[in-house]
Amino acid sequence: MATTSGVIKELIDTHVVDISDVALVTGASSRAVSRWNASRANPRGQAQDRLLDLKLVVDQVRSVLREEPARRWLRSPNPELDWRKPLELIAEGDRYRVEAAILAIAEGVTR
């Protein structure tokens, strides 16, 4: 299994999310995420779950959209998500709705 710092590095290297996005989704401070990234600490419980959810979603959205459109899509209110931002839903633990919206994009079934 990948280390926490490896997961964060992979996320940041995509240029789709950044440290502040990881902090938003995990409910941690940017400073805490930087410590995780440097292997000086590890997220626990729900923060770890949200980090892994974010990784799954970023991997999925990157398979459908290029880097910049994927970045904008994650941060923008989305009609398929009742005008919520995908990053906010992931932070609330609603990864499955976000994944469904990505699938709709892939299949060309969007508003």
Secondary structure, 3 states (H helix, E strand, C coil): CCCHHHHHHHHHHCCCCCHHHHHHHHCCCHHHHHHHHCCCCCCCHHHHHHHHHHHHHHHHHHCCCCHHHHHHHHHCCEHHHCCECHHHHHHCCCHHHHHHHHHHHHHCCCC
